């Protein structure tokens, strides 16, 4: 029976991948986000100019053949700063997703599986969620100081409670399943049940949640950089580029316009990807769509 289960797992995984690739939202979101990731990965080769080099000869230059998206008040190329700023935003978003995914999943699993731990863990999570996420992140980032790592820590603290609550809800359902009861009856330990049965079968909502956390992190990082508590200058970040153009909206609107569009495209791709994965992975959605 074990071999049959293993043999049947591969076709199921192939079926999930096929359904995902056949979903329009997943395809569009994956294409948009994949293109942005490639741009960030190869930023050093794609960017036409040095993103931190000042050139006052081209100060506040409109889009032209040399600087396709114009320049800022220091003559820095906006396109190059957007490309490198996207790398910074994705790097911070990835750190936040990794931290919230791991810590939130563990806390949610402990709270959902061990009844004695449920109250203390979730009351701490509720206390953190009592503050608006962006306000808590701004406060922590300001206290820790401006840097990429501190911005990622602040956003992770702000968004971990959301992941923990979703993980707990999934574990509460899975722990009552017959195969979990069978594992207990056979004498399996708590750690074995959590690692072998509970967590693997609770990942679906977490995967979808991570796409939304990624999108929220990119937006929140832009806010932190805009108000000066994100990555410090001269590191290019999308929020920082937007902040550079806030005093020049009438005479040089391209400084803030184009990085804002990049943020919007990135978030749109992640949201489409998340919505598509939810449709593919959540069996309840399949029933509702029929």
N, C-alpha and C positions, 0 to 999 in steps of 0.2 A: 504493500500500500504506500509505503514511503517513496518507493521508486516511481509509482504512478503519479504521486503528487508532484515530484520533481519534474517528471516528464511533462505534466500538464501545465507547469508554471511558465515554461518558455513560450508555448503558444499564446498563453494569456498575455504575457508581456508584449509579444509581437502584435497581438490584437489591440492592445492599448496604444502602442506607438502608431499603428496604422490609423486608428480612430483619431488620434491627436493630429497626425499629419493631414488627415482628411477634413479637419475642422477649419473653417475659414478664419475664425478669430485667432486660433493658434498659429496658423500659417502667416497671417498678416503681422501679428505681434512678434512672432519669432523672426520674421524677416526684418522688421524695423529694429528690434532690439539687437539682433545679430549684426546688422550693418553698423550700428553704433558701437558695439563691442569691438568690432574689427577696426573701426576708426580709432578707438582708444588704444588698442593694442599696438597699432602701427603709427602712433601719433608722431614719433620722431622722424619717420620717413614721409608721412603724408603732409605734415604742417609745412607750408611754404616759407615761413620765416621763424626766427627765434621769438617765442612768445613773451619773453621778458626784456627784449632789447628795445631801448628807447631810441626814437628817431624823430626829433622835433621838426625836422624838415617836412614830414608828412602828418603833422599834428592835426587831429580831427578831420582827416581826409575822408571824403565820401568814397563809396565803393567804386573801384576802378580796375584797370587791367593788372596793376601790380598788387594792390590789396583788394581782393575780391569782395570782402565784406567791410571795407573801410578800416580806419584806425581810430585809436582813442586819444585822450588828451596828451599822452606821452609819445604818440606816434607808433604805438605797438599794434601789430597786425591783429585784427579782431578774429579772423578765421583761425589763425594759429592758436590764439588764446582759447577759443572755443574748443578746438580739438584737444588741447592739453587739459583744459578745464573739465572736459567730459571724462578724461581718464581719472582725474582726481575724484569727481563725483561718483563714478562707478567703483573706484577703489574703496571709498568710504561706505557706499551702499553695500558692497560685498562684505566688508567687515561687520557691518550692522546685521546683515542677514545671517552671517555665520554665528555671531554671538547670540542674537535673539533666537535663532533656530535651535542651537544646542542647549543654551541655558533655559529657554522657555519650554522646550520639549522635556527636559529633565525635571524641571519644577512641576510642569503639568502632569507628567507621568507619576511623580511621587505623590502629588496631591490627589490624583484620580484613583490611584491604586491603594495607597495606604490611607485609610479613613482617619487615623489619628493625625496625619500630617496635613490633611486637607484644610482644616480650619486655619492653622497658623500661616501656611504658605499663601493661601488665597486672600487672607486678610491683608498681608503685606502687599500683594498684587493689587488689591482693591485700593489700598492707600496710595499707591503710586498712580493708579488710574484716576484718582480723584483730582489730580492736576491735569490740565490740558497738556497733551504730549509735547507740543512745540514749546510751551512755556517752561516745562520741566527741562527740556533739552537746552534751551537758551540759558537757564539759570545754572545748570551744571557746566555747560561749556564756558560760561563767563567765569565760574569759580575755578575751573581747571586751567584755563588759559587757552588762547587760540593755537590749535594745531590739528592736523588730520586725525591723529590718534585720539585726542581729547574729544573732538567732534563725534567720532565713532562711538566712544564710550558713553557720551551724553545721550546720543540717539538710541543706543542699545538699552540703556536704563529706561528710557522713555517708552520704548516699544516692546520690551520683553514681556510685560504683563499681558498684552494682547495675545501673544503667541502662547503664553502659559495657559490662559483661559481656554483657548481653542484646543490645545493638547489635552487639558484636563477633561473637557467635554468628550473628546474622542475616546480617551482611556476609560471613562465611566461607562461607555457603551461596550467597548471591547472586553473589559474585564468580566462581564456577565455572559460572554459567549460560551457555548458548550465546550469548545476545544480548550478554553482556559480552565474551565471546571475539570475537564479530563486531565489536564496537566497537573492540577492540584491533587487530584485523586491518585495520580501515579507517583506523588511525592516530590514533584519538582519544586525547587526553591524559588523564592520571590525574585531574585536577580535573574534566574533562568527564564522565568515566565515573562518578566518585563522585557528582557533582551530578545527572547525568541518568539514571543507571541504578541505582547502588548504593543511595544513600540513599532515593529514592522507593519502592523495592521492599523496603526493610527497616523500613518504618514501622509495619507491623501489630503486631509484638510490643511496639514502643515505646509505641504508643497505649495498649495494655492496661496496660503497666507504669506509665505515668503516672497512671492511675486509682488503682493501688495505692500509688504514691508519695504521691499527694494524701492518701489516707486515713492513711498512716503519718505524714505531716507534721502532720496535724491532731492525731493522738494524741500525737506527740512534742512538739508545741508546747504541748499541755495539760500534759505532764510538766514542760517547762521553766518554764512559768508557775507551776506548783504549787510548785516548789522555789525560785522567785524569780529565775530567770535568763532569763525571757521578757520580754515587754513590761512596762515598769515601771508601778506605780500612778501616777495613778489610771486609767490605760487599762484598760478592762474586757476581760478575756480569759476564755475558758471555764475554763482551768486555774486562773486567778487567782480566779475566783468559787468554784470548788470548794475552793481553799485557804482562802478566807475562812470557809468553814463547817466546817473540820475540827475546830475546838474546840467546835463547837455541834451535833454530830451527834445528841445525845440530845434537846436542847431545841428545836432548829431544823433538822431534817434536810432541809428543803426547800432550804436554801441550796446544798448540794452535790448533792442528788438531781437537780434539774431541769437544771442545766448538764451533768451526767453523761449524762442521757438525750439531750440535744441532740447531744453528741459521738457517742453510740452510733447515733443515727438518721443522722447525717451519714456516719459510716464505713460503716454498713450500706448506705446508698444508693450510695456509691462502689464498694463491693465487689460489689454486685449488678450495677452498671453495668459494671464491669470483667470480671466473669465472663460476662456476656451478650455483651459485645464480643468476648471471646475465642472464644466459641462461634460467633459470626457470622463473624469475620474469619479464624480459623485453619482452613484446609481439612482438617487432620488431625482436628479435632474433629468435622467433618461425617462423616468416614468412620467414626469410632468410635461416633457416635450412630446410625448406620444399623443 
